[in-house]
Amino acid sequence: MKKARIFAIVAFAGLTLTGLAGCGRGEEGAILPEKGVRQYSASRLDPAVVDASNRFGLSLYGRLTEAKESDGNVFMSPLSVSAALALVARGAAGETDAGMSKALGLEGMTNDHIGSGYRVLLDLLRHPNDDDVIMTFASSLWMAGHKMFNPGFISGSVSDYAAETFAYDAEDDSAAKRMNDWAAKRTDGAIKKVIDRIDPNSALYVLNAIDFDGAWTSPFNAAVTNRARFHPTGFPSEEDFFVQMMTQGGLYEYAKLDGYETIRLPIGKKDSAYLAVVLPDKAEDALAKLQAKLAADPKILTGKLESRRGTIELPKTQFAYSANLNEELKAMGMETAFDPLNASFPGINDEPQTLFISNVEHFSSFEMNEDGVSASAATIVEVEVGAASPPPEEPFRMSVDRPFVVGIVDRETGVILFVGTVSNPNAE
């Protein structure tokens, strides 16, 4: 089974260049914590930081579903985007800080509080207590050699977000290749290219990568996978197409609720993660209503469900997705961070010029088959200067033959790693 991969990039560029010398840098590959050993126990996890990441990510997901084409898929990583922007926000001040903190759900928290929360969360995720689940997180700061950066921003990025530190020359053609090589290495070759060229005005690039590899606790039997109709409109129509439908019966966390039914499919030998599948009712606008509910309520994916016996029919799925996040993030309260005249990031660099976010892109892919799930994502942020119902008596049968919502959730921390809407399982 392929690994599930999330990838995020945050890029800072300078509107006007100065001749200041850069601070000292680390060597490539020099600052990765030891694998296999947890530094923190689960009791140290901060639920407020997890909840903020989940709520921010689902709110962003809701805006993306509103903007998508009616027959299009949406898939993104709440953790990837929230961690990247939280790292950037630690250097913000004034209205920029207020706007980013509000959008990220981190109002009232200090940088130390937020950093500590992500440090523990990422440590737990990178060291799962399950042989069938591999979860890694890596990030990096790429600093232009002509710029100076605040030591506190660098040290906080290293300690709280597992960041490696590198220097680059914007006029060196090999700089982009080095970043692409870093991305390819951290995603096991899944993402080979994250940048075409270095902006000559650039000052800083921030990259993060999440690698998730999980097999079903109980794999589907490929011998019973059959060709079945999928109804992209939610009802039988001329737009129907065929998919490979996997089938399995057993005891599952399941609920039939107002407007939808949902099931949790366990991942790993110790059930340390799960895939949540949420299927809207067969009704007009049921998918849109479900997406709006989910954008406001993470418990649809993370809340407790009762166990029920039944059968799940689930289509094999594979697709890629990409989106520009600029307008969504501005609408969520980050307008000032995108304003070249008013953005303020003195915690990153306190030179006279203004750093501002100019572009945020997210790229992802999702695959699901009889063995497990696989996903990947990339986010590019460019900054420039200037409760369940009582179960019925009969076993349930959940046939996912129309557009549905998926989420991958780490059970120990409750953090939502991926969320998406699948309108076309075959859209490779």
C-alpha positions, 0 to 999 in steps of 0.5 A: 500500500502506498504511503499517505503523504501531505506536503506544505510549502510556505514561501516568503519573498522580499519586495525590496532587497537589502544588503544585510548578511544572513545569520548562521545556518544548519546543514541539510539533514542535520536537525531531524529528531531521532525516530522511534522514540517519543519525547512526550506522553499523550497526557501532555497533549493540548486539546485546545491546539488540536481543536483549533487545527480541526476547526480551522481546517474544516472551515477552510474545507467548507469554503473550498466545497462552496467554490468547487465545481458540482462534479469535482472532488475536494481533498485537503489536509487541515493539519498541514495547512494549520501547522504551516500557517501557525509557524508563520503566525509566530512572527506576526504582530499587530493586526496581522497577528490578530487576523491570523490568530482568529482565523487559526482559532488561536486567539488568546494563546501565546507563541509559547503555548501554541508552539508547545502544543504543536511540538507535543502533537507532532511528536505523538504523530511521528511516533505511533504505537502501531506497527501498521501505521507510519506517521512522520512530519518534517519541516524546513526553513530555507533562508536567503543568504543576504537576509537576517532572521530573528534567532527566536523565530528560527529556534522556535521553528526548529523546536516546535515544528521539527524544522531543518534549516538551510541557506540558499542564494536566490541567483543560484539555479541549484537552489530550486533543485535542492528544495525539490530534492528535499521534498522528494526525499521527505515524501519518498518520491511522491512529490518531486517538484514543489517549485520551478524557480526561486523568486529573486526577491525571496527571503525565506521558504518554509516547507513541511511534509507529513507522511502517513502510511496505514493499512486497514485493521481488517483488509477488504477481500479483493475477490468480492470487489465488483463492478457497480454503478455510482450516482454522481448526482446523488440519484440514478441518472444518465451521468452514472458511471461504474466503479469497483465496489469493495464490500465487507461485513463486521462490527463497526462504529456507525450511526444513522443521523439527521441527514446522513449516515457515517461509519469509521473504518479502523486503520492499523493493528491497534486501531490507532487511526480510522477512515471516517466515511460520511454519506448524505441522504438521498435528497436534494442538496443533501451533500451541500448541507452535510458539507456545511454541517461538517465545516462547523462541527468537527465531532461529525468526524471525531465524536464517539459512535456506538458499535453496530453490525452491518455491511459497508460497500465502498468504491475504490478511489483515486484522484488528485486535487489542487486549489489556490487558498488566497481568497478563502484565507482572506475571507477567514480573517487573514486580509492584513497578512496578504496586504503588502502595505500593512502586513507585519512580521517583525518576529521573522525579520525586523528590517524596515521592509514589510513581509506579506503573504502573496500566494497560498496553493494546496495540492493533494491526492487520495487513493483507497483500495482493499489494503488501505488508504493513501493520500498526499498534499502540497500547500504553497504560501508565498509571502513578499516584502512591501452523539449517535441515535439509538441503533435499529434492531436490524444490521445496517447496510451502507452502500456508498454509491453517491458522492460522500465525505471522507476523513482520516483521523488519528485516534490517540490525538483526535487530530484530523489529518485529511478531509475531503469530498469524493464526487468521482472516485475514478478521477485520477 
